[in-house]
Amino acid sequence: GGINDTVIHFVNPNLPFGGVGKSGMGRYHGKYSFETFSYKRSFLNKATWIDIPVRYPPYGKKMWLIRKLIR
């Protein structure tokens, strides 16, 4: 390590770069940049092997029957 040797610190993609709070904008570099500037969301791909219409609205009499059978 070194004191005030920020160029060496910046070229290593495995280390976060930046300060915390008033000393900087936060961590960004490599995977830290991806995690900082990404918004995590979940998603569901539609299955191609079986797709029953009861899964989707509008629900009708069949859904009522299924709910009754489950309880």
Secondary structure by P-SEA (a helix, b strand, c coil): ccccaaaaaaaccccccccccccccccccaaaaaaaabbbbbbbccccccccccccccccaaaaaaaaaac
